[in-house]
Amino acid sequence: MKQLYTYGRYLRGRFHTKVSKLPLGLSGFTCPNIDGTVAKGGCTFCLNDSFSPNLAKNADKTFLNLESKCNPILEKQLKELEDQILTTQKRMRSEWDTEKFLVYFQAFTNTYAPFETIKTLYDKALTYDGVVGLSIGTRSDSVTEEVLDYLVELSKTKEIWIEYGIQSIYDETLRRINRGHDSLNVENAIKRAKAKGLNVCGHLIFGLPGEDQEMMLSSAKAAYEWGIDSVKYHPLYVVKNTLLANEYKSGEFEPISKEDYIDTLVKAIHLKPNNISIQRVTAGIDDDTLLAPAWCGLPKNEMLVYINEALIQEGMIY
């Protein structure tokens, strides 16, 4: 049987058992294009509580500007971290028979805080039973050399990943979505992390405003060439109360169709070197905040059937 090289297969080969990513959404974190450091308003598509079930009830978007380990924001975060880890571990152990976990700092920019805050949270996450490592979602403009060097030290005994939002290599696209940095910034950040021996996952979004399939595939090829170890593919969908929602309602933006997304995805996977694992092939949301496209509200398993059928047709799996 021919299968894709998924992240789950990578982790099973690494640890010889099932390993699950355990997502966190901690209050206190924000992004430099939300707080005005590089831009205001965040990315045009961004409504962060759509990414994590933990975030909606916890995010207060208060920037961590206190170095002290005794500051009240950090104390709140540590309590949230414990509650979320223990609750999610219990569920994953029951439903998925998982005993090992990668704690995934998912929501907002999880290196955009004072170093002592970051270190305290990461160190604490690694103390829980069954936790074998961390995966840290962040932006290319928000990782210092001090943080990178600290992650290198952790990686000597733990499984450590940095997840960068690449989205697109086209600066005109990045400007349109209010990303707050250019493509060179992402390229340099990935290469810095790889030069230090760290594992990097790159996020790509297909269906961004103004992009055709050739542009999407060029972004994928560039990400592969920059040396990422794993990839997440996302379709762009529109949720309420975002700048992208305004563009959609005014007719300035038309979401990618299911057929075009799957065709682009299959071609991107075909171009991918075999050593790069796949962490995600689609994304969506199943509540009333979704505006468009409707297919992004389909159950994940249903979308995977469509994607697998396309992969089988191309002879990429069987």
C-alpha positions as a printed NumPy array, in Angstrom:
array([[  0.   ,   0.   ,   0.   ],
       [  1.347,   3.416,  -0.998],
       [  0.623,   6.144,   1.561],
       [  1.522,   9.766,   2.12 ],
       [  4.28 ,  10.558,   4.567],
       [  2.195,  12.108,   7.308],
       [  3.328,  13.713,  10.538],
       [  1.611,  10.947,  12.461],
       [  3.779,   8.381,  10.664],
       [  6.856,  10.465,  11.415],
       [  6.004,  10.601,  15.133],
       [  5.229,   6.893,  15.312],
       [  8.577,   6.134,  13.72 ],
       [ 10.308,   8.486,  16.152],
       [  8.601,   7.255,  19.35 ],
       [  7.304,   3.799,  18.331],
       [  3.83 ,   4.645,  19.618],
       [  0.978,   7.014,  18.897],
       [  1.793,  10.646,  19.712],
       [ -0.906,  13.346,  19.641],
       [ -0.565,  17.112,  19.426],
       [ -2.279,  18.772,  22.364],
       [ -3.38 ,  22.335,  21.426],
       [ -3.256,  25.222,  23.88 ],
       [ -4.867,  28.648,  23.717],
       [ -3.534,  30.795,  26.534],
       [ -4.672,  34.289,  27.417],
       [ -2.092,  37.057,  27.351],
       [ -0.56 ,  36.363,  23.964],
       [ -1.135,  38.62 ,  20.972],
       [  0.562,  39.363,  17.646],
       [  2.712,  42.264,  16.452],
       [  0.239,  43.003,  13.677],
       [ -2.604,  43.204,  16.191],
       [ -1.01 ,  45.414,  18.857],
       [  0.33 ,  47.95 ,  16.348],
       [  4.015,  47.016,  16.439],
       [  4.105,  46.222,  12.715],
       [  0.437,  46.689,  11.767],
       [ -3.028,  47.023,  13.266],
       [ -6.064,  44.804,  13.008],
       [ -4.3  ,  41.499,  12.444],
       [ -4.366,  39.46 ,   9.241],
       [ -7.519,  40.151,   7.252],
       [ -8.729,  36.552,   7.633],
       [ -7.905,  36.194,  11.304],
       [-10.465,  35.456,  13.976],
       [ -8.295,  33.466,  16.329],
       [-11.025,  31.83 ,  18.383],
       [-11.88 ,  29.815,  15.263],
       [ -8.558,  27.974,  15.532],
       [ -8.743,  26.612,  19.048],
       [-11.6  ,  25.532,  21.326],
       [ -9.569,  26.697,  24.318],
       [ -8.945,  30.208,  23.049],
       [-12.421,  31.658,  22.917],
       [-12.894,  31.463,  26.654],
       [ -9.347,  32.402,  27.612],
       [ -8.007,  35.059,  25.246],
       [ -7.912,  38.573,  26.612],
       [ -5.251,  39.749,  24.131],
       [ -3.248,  41.452,  26.889],
       [  0.402,  41.746,  25.895],
       [  2.781,  40.208,  28.404],
       [  4.967,  43.156,  29.313],
       [  6.138,  42.015,  32.731],
       [  9.407,  40.118,  33.137],
       [  8.675,  38.867,  36.644],
       [  7.675,  35.237,  37.049],
       [  5.271,  36.423,  39.768],
       [  3.196,  38.655,  37.514],
       [ -0.551,  37.936,  37.605],
       [ -0.863,  37.379,  33.846],
       [  1.729,  34.625,  33.945],
       [  0.106,  33.041,  36.989],
       [ -3.177,  32.967,  35.084],
       [ -1.476,  31.419,  32.086],
       [  0.148,  28.693,  34.166],
       [ -3.255,  27.778,  35.592],
       [ -4.793,  27.709,  32.105],
       [ -1.895,  25.6  ,  30.841],
       [ -2.407,  23.01 ,  33.562],
       [ -6.175,  22.9  ,  33.135],
       [ -5.967,  22.521,  29.369],
       [ -3.193,  19.925,  29.381],
       [ -4.813,  17.7  ,  32.009],
       [ -8.306,  17.97 ,  30.515],
       [ -7.181,  17.307,  26.942],
       [ -4.865,  14.485,  27.948],
       [ -7.75 ,  12.75 ,  29.703],
       [ -9.936,  13.04 ,  26.612],
       [ -7.211,  11.937,  24.18 ],
       [ -6.276,   8.984,  26.341],
       [ -9.903,   7.891,  26.46 ],
       [-10.869,   8.521,  22.827],
       [ -7.624,   7.884,  20.962],
       [ -5.658,   5.631,  23.313],
       [ -2.817,   8.178,  23.289],
       [ -0.115,   8.103,  25.95 ],
       [  2.45 ,  10.523,  24.512],
       [  1.855,  14.147,  23.624],
       [  3.38 ,  17.164,  21.926],
       [  2.074,  20.314,  23.581],
       [  1.107,  22.707,  20.797],
       [  1.225,  26.41 ,  21.64 ],
       [ -1.278,  27.256,  18.937],
       [ -3.158,  30.529,  19.276],
       [ -1.63 ,  33.917,  18.483],
       [  2.184,  34.358,  18.38 ],
       [  3.69 ,  32.171,  21.062],
       [  7.196,  33.635,  21.07 ],
       [  5.966,  37.235,  21.245],
       [  6.527,  37.785,  24.96 ],
       [  9.411,  38.385,  27.382],
       [ 11.897,  35.534,  27.363],
       [ 11.332,  34.641,  31.025],
       [  7.601,  34.297,  30.367],
       [  8.205,  32.031,  27.386],
       [ 10.755,  29.928,  29.243],
       [  8.499,  29.504,  32.276],
       [  5.567,  28.327,  30.16 ],
       [  7.568,  25.986,  27.943],
       [  9.464,  24.478,  30.861],
       [  6.22 ,  23.904,  32.751],
       [  4.517,  22.258,  29.76 ],
       [  7.346,  19.74 ,  29.532],
       [  6.875,  18.569,  33.129],
       [  3.53 ,  16.832,  32.55 ],
       [  3.29 ,  13.09 ,  32.327],
       [  3.566,  11.792,  28.781],
       [  4.684,  15.091,  27.229],
       [  7.602,  14.371,  24.883],
       [  7.996,  17.799,  23.336],
       [  6.582,  21.087,  22.109],
       [  5.336,  22.58 ,  18.88 ],
       [  5.295,  26.372,  18.891],
       [  3.143,  28.412,  16.542],
       [  4.689,  31.781,  15.771],
       [  5.553,  34.425,  13.188],
       [  8.812,  34.901,  11.367],
       [  9.244,  38.416,  12.782],
       [  8.808,  37.354,  16.398],
       [ 11.588,  34.88 ,  17.233],
       [ 14.805,  36.171,  18.82 ],
       [ 18.19 ,  34.47 ,  18.821],
       [ 17.774,  33.991,  22.571],
       [ 14.571,  32.008,  22.018],
       [ 16.113,  29.974,  19.204],
       [ 19.124,  29.065,  21.33 ],
       [ 16.862,  28.066,  24.203],
       [ 14.84 ,  25.823,  21.882],
       [ 18.067,  24.247,  20.654],
       [ 18.905,  23.341,  24.269],
       [ 15.445,  21.841,  24.767],
       [ 15.779,  19.86 ,  21.532],
       [ 18.718,  17.924,  22.975],
       [ 16.277,  15.927,  25.113],
       [ 12.805,  16.769,  23.738],
       [ 10.998,  16.859,  20.395],
       [ 10.867,  20.556,  19.515],
       [  9.153,  22.154,  16.508],
       [  8.64 ,  25.729,  15.347],
       [  5.603,  26.39 ,  13.161],
       [  5.859,  29.429,  10.9  ],
       [  2.992,  30.925,   8.948],
       [  4.408,  31.262,   5.439],
       [  1.019,  31.683,   3.734],
       [  2.453,  33.07 ,   0.462],
       [  5.801,  34.102,  -1.021],
       [  4.217,  37.05 ,  -2.837],
       [  4.711,  40.37 ,  -1.094],
       [  1.679,  41.92 ,  -2.772],
       [ -0.435,  39.144,  -1.237],
       [  1.154,  39.593,   2.181],
       [  0.425,  43.302,   2.034],
       [ -3.164,  42.702,   0.99 ],
       [ -3.81 ,  40.365,   3.909],
       [ -2.065,  42.797,   6.298],
       [  0.588,  40.294,   7.272],
       [  3.062,  42.915,   8.484],
       [  6.22 ,  41.339,   7.041],
       [  7.523,  40.325,   3.641],
       [  8.465,  36.954,   2.186],
       [ 12.189,  37.444,   2.734],
       [ 11.526,  37.733,   6.46 ],
       [  9.941,  34.259,   6.459],
       [ 12.68 ,  32.746,   4.33 ],
       [ 15.367,  34.093,   6.639],
       [ 13.55 ,  32.907,   9.766],
       [ 13.201,  29.367,   8.448],
       [ 16.818,  29.212,   7.37 ],
       [ 17.971,  30.569,  10.76 ],
       [ 16.049,  27.865,  12.578],
       [ 17.291,  25.139,  10.246],
       [ 20.903,  26.334,  10.587],
       [ 20.551,  25.662,  14.314],
       [ 19.177,  22.179,  13.688],
       [ 15.566,  22.865,  14.696],
       [ 12.497,  21.203,  13.199],
       [ 10.309,  23.582,  11.186],
       [  6.723,  23.228,  10.02 ],
       [  5.504,  25.699,   7.385],
       [  1.874,  26.763,   6.935],
       [  0.596,  27.498,   3.418],
       [ -2.769,  29.   ,   2.532],
       [ -4.362,  28.284,  -0.827],
       [ -7.006,  30.671,  -2.14 ],
       [ -5.547,  33.946,  -0.898],
       [ -6.908,  37.111,  -2.573],
       [ -5.525,  37.725,  -6.047],
       [ -3.632,  34.445,  -6.311],
       [ -3.977,  31.874,  -9.075],
       [ -2.871,  28.26 ,  -8.937],
       [  0.56 ,  29.005, -10.365],
       [  1.231,  31.438,  -7.512],
       [  0.016,  28.965,  -4.891],
       [  2.26 ,  26.226,  -6.234],
       [  5.216,  28.628,  -6.409],
       [  4.742,  29.332,  -2.707],
       [  4.718,  25.613,  -1.974],
       [  7.879,  25.002,  -4.024],
       [  9.696,  27.872,  -2.299],
       [  8.722,  26.586,   1.146],
       [ 10.079,  23.151,   0.29 ],
       [ 13.327,  24.69 ,  -0.984],
       [ 13.767,  26.733,   2.198],
       [ 14.157,  23.459,   4.089],
       [ 10.936,  22.928,   6.04 ],
       [ 10.543,  19.499,   7.611],
       [  6.757,  19.398,   7.64 ],
       [  3.883,  21.267,   6.019],
       [  0.303,  22.274,   6.718],
       [ -1.986,  23.144,   3.815],
       [ -4.999,  25.337,   4.516],
       [ -7.808,  26.66 ,   2.33 ],
       [ -8.701,  30.3  ,   2.977],
       [-12.201,  30.579,   4.386],
       [-14.163,  33.622,   5.483],
       [-15.47 ,  34.043,   9.006],
       [-17.639,  36.781,  10.434],
       [-16.184,  39.921,  11.998],
       [-12.995,  39.931,   9.938],
       [-11.659,  42.342,   7.352],
       [-11.852,  39.527,   4.812],
       [-15.581,  39.24 ,   5.524],
       [-15.998,  42.841,   4.422],
       [-14.115,  42.107,   1.19 ],
       [-16.28 ,  39.053,   0.569],
       [-19.541,  40.902,   1.18 ],
       [-18.514,  43.727,  -1.149],
       [-17.568,  41.299,  -3.921],
       [-13.819,  42.04 ,  -3.716],
       [-12.96 ,  38.462,  -2.788],
       [-14.2  ,  35.126,  -4.114],
       [-13.213,  32.038,  -2.068],
       [-11.516,  29.102,  -3.729],
       [-13.824,  26.281,  -4.836],
       [-13.561,  22.799,  -3.372],
       [-12.509,  21.416,  -6.756],
       [ -9.786,  24.037,  -7.29 ],
       [ -8.496,  23.611,  -3.751],
       [ -8.199,  19.835,  -4.084],
       [ -6.552,  20.142,  -7.493],
       [ -4.012,  22.635,  -6.116],
       [ -3.412,  20.513,  -3.036],
       [ -2.751,  17.354,  -5.043],
       [ -0.308,  19.204,  -7.293],
       [  1.468,  20.72 ,  -4.279],
       [  1.837,  17.288,  -2.682],
       [  3.131,  15.89 ,  -5.966],
       [  5.858,  18.578,  -5.977],
       [  6.793,  17.923,  -2.328],
       [ 10.046,  16.099,  -1.523],
       [  9.417,  12.755,   0.159],
       [ 11.232,  13.721,   3.362],
       [  8.746,  16.505,   4.201],
       [  5.875,  15.169,   6.301],
       [  2.304,  16.408,   5.962],
       [  0.527,  17.628,   9.086],
       [ -2.686,  18.959,   7.549],
       [ -4.387,  18.808,   4.156],
       [ -7.478,  20.895,   4.863],
       [ -9.121,  23.071,   7.479],
       [-12.561,  24.406,   8.182],
       [-15.022,  25.459,  10.813],
       [-18.335,  23.927,  11.786],
       [-20.199,  26.792,  13.443],
       [-22.215,  29.817,  12.392],
       [-19.19 ,  32.119,  12.144],
       [-18.382,  30.635,   8.717],
       [-19.487,  32.831,   5.818],
       [-17.852,  31.083,   2.862],
       [-17.095,  28.811,   1.166],
       [-19.773,  26.394,   2.333],
       [-17.545,  23.373,   1.703],
       [-15.236,  24.504,   4.516],
       [-18.067,  23.583,   6.858],
       [-18.074,  19.96 ,   5.746],
       [-17.024,  17.356,   8.319],
       [-13.286,  16.721,   8.173],
       [-13.732,  13.052,   7.351],
       [-15.937,  13.912,   4.381],
       [-13.32 ,  16.302,   2.99 ],
       [-10.634,  13.654,   3.453],
       [-12.675,  11.26 ,   1.324],
       [-12.696,  13.771,  -1.548],
       [ -8.965,  14.419,  -1.147],
       [ -8.102,  10.719,  -0.965],
       [-10.139,  10.041,  -4.1  ],
       [ -8.125,  12.688,  -5.96 ],
       [ -4.841,  11.288,  -4.662],
       [ -5.85 ,   7.766,  -5.701],
       [ -6.829,   8.994,  -9.156],
       [ -3.37 ,  10.505,  -9.557],
       [ -1.709,   7.29 ,  -8.361],
       [ -0.194,   9.027,  -5.342],
       [ -1.796,   6.62 ,  -2.876],
       [ -3.42 ,   3.221,  -3.305]])
